Amino acid sequence: MAVLALLDRHPAHGFALKRTYDELFGHGRDLKYGQVYSTLARLERDGLADGVGVEPGEGADRKVYAITDDGVAELEAWLDQPQKPTGRPSELFTKVVLALASGRPAEPILDRQRLAHLERMRELTADRHSGDVIDRLARDHELAHLEADIRWVELAAARLSDLRADVEQLP
C-alpha cells in the first residue's frame, strides 16, 4: 500500500520510490531494493500499477510506474478501513505463561522487559525535539505503545500469583 500511495502522488521508478519511502519511514527499517521491485512487479501483474515509460539512470534505464484506476480504488479501500485490533497476545504474554507452565519464575521476564521498555522510552524522550514532524509523530506512537506495555507488565506482575496457581492446575 505504501508503494501505491507513493505512486498516487506521481509516477516514479523504483529507486525514487525507495528513497521517498526511506525518508518517510526508514529510520532503522530501510526498504530493500529487491522488495521495491518485487512489489512493483506484483502491482503490475495485479493491474494496480502500469509501466508508463523509461527514464535514463546512472546505469541502466529506469522503468517508470503509475498507479492505475484499480490501484487507486484499492488504495482508497485500504485507507478507508480502520485497522482491526487483533486481540492476540504478544510474545511477552506467551513467555510469561510458558515460563510459569514450565515451572520457571516469570518475575525476571517482566523485570527485564520493564527495564528494556524504560530504556527505550528514555532514548525516545531524549530525541523528542529532533527530526521532522513525521519523526516526532512516529516517536509519540512508539512511546504510547511502550507506556501501554509497561502498564500491562505492572498488571501482570500484580496477578502473577493467581496466574501461577491457574497454570499449576493444568493437566
Order of alpha helices (4+ residues) and beta strands (2+ residues): alpha-beta-alpha-alpha-beta-beta-alpha-alpha-alpha-alpha
